[in-house]
Amino acid sequence: MSEREQLRRHLLALESELRRLKLWQPSPPSADALASSEPFCVDTLSLSEWLQWLLIPRINALLDGQLPLPAGCNITALAEESFKNEEQDCSRLIQLIGAIDASITRAD
C-alpha cells in the first residue's frame, strides 16, 4: 500500500474517531471562522473543528487531484496539548494524528 493510500485510510480513521468521541460537528462554522489567518485557526476554531473542516477536506482534495502534499506535517504536539483536558480518552485520536503527520512527511 502506498503512503498516499495509507494517508487516506488514516484520514477516514480520524473522522471515525472524532465521531466516536463526539467531537464531530453536524454543521460547519461560519465563513469568517474558517477564514482565520492564524495557524490552525486557533482564534476561531477548536482543533477538532480545524481537523474536520480544513485538514481532512484539504488533504483529501490533494489526494483526489494527485497533487503534491505539504512538505511536512507536525500536528501531534498541538493535539496532545489541545485534547489533554478532554473527559474521554483521546489517546487513539492523538495516535491517528501522529500517523497522519508521518504519512504526509513520507508521502511525496
Order of alpha helices (4+ residues) and beta strands (2+ residues): alpha-alpha-alpha-alpha-alpha-alpha
